[in-house]
Amino acid sequence: MNIFPAIDLYDKKAVRLYKGDYNQMTVYSERPWEIAIDFEKKGAKFIHVVDLEGAKTGETPNLEVVKKIASSTKLFLEIGGGIRDMKTVETYLTNGADRVILGTSAVNDEAFLRQAVEKYGEKIAVGADVKDGYIAIKGWVEKSEYSLEDFLDKMQKIGVKAVICTDISKDGAMKGTNLELYKELSEKYSLQIVASGGVSSIDDVKALKKIGVWGAIIGKAYYTGAIDLKEAIEVSK
């Protein structure tokens, strides 16, 4: 299993939200690239970056920070948050990102999603953010018409290879991850399923590896010290 330590960006700082709530934000660093360098020193090969401002505005206000992370490390960098057109996809892929994650746009703009997958293949991943069994969009503030299963069926048919699946109810709450959900998805789909939200302990990491999930994102648990990243990478091998 692949471990993706996470950095969420807002106003060029590394932050975390509680259950996706912008009013419950904790700032962890004003130099996010230093966190990325630390990830690499601890053995990380991947990094998951989200531009929380971009998720709201559809712009790239933290591009310079993303470039700095990419130039400071050799980590496989995936970036999400408000990527809604081919120009933004290209901007990130030509400035150090290895993969971009389409969220709201993958739900609302099928033509764009198909165009991106056709042009960039595995460099396009999709974020499936789940709230009460449905896909949430626009920084988790709106619920779409898609159930999670309908959405993943569609993604697989379109040719998407990787899906970052976040259970919003678990995100940042430090109460464990949704093992049942990820087990079901890993068994049902040929997609690379990356578990996100609520990975709170080494036991969570071990359990996710056991059920065969392709990847897991570690966010708040790293910042609070609940998970030792080096240990998480070791037990995931």
KANOR-V9150 format. One line per field, one symbol per residue. phi: phi as a letter, one per 20 degrees, with the letter a starting at -180 (. if undefined). burial: 1 if it has 24 or more other C-alpha atoms within 12 Angstrom, else 0. Layout:
phi->???
burial->???
//
This chain:
phi->.eedfdcddblmdeccdelmefedddedaecgffffffgffeofdcbddceffggedmdcfdgffffffffecdffddccomecbfffgfgffecofebddedgffeecfffgfffffedlffddcededclndfeclmmecdeeefgffffgfffffofecceddegfefmelcndefgfffffffedeffedeconfdbfffffffffenffbbeddgfffenfceggfffffef
burial->111111111101111111110000001100111111111100111111111111110101111111111101111111111111110110111011111111111111010111011001001111111110011111110011010100110111011111111111111111011110111011001011111111111101111110111111111111100111110110010
//
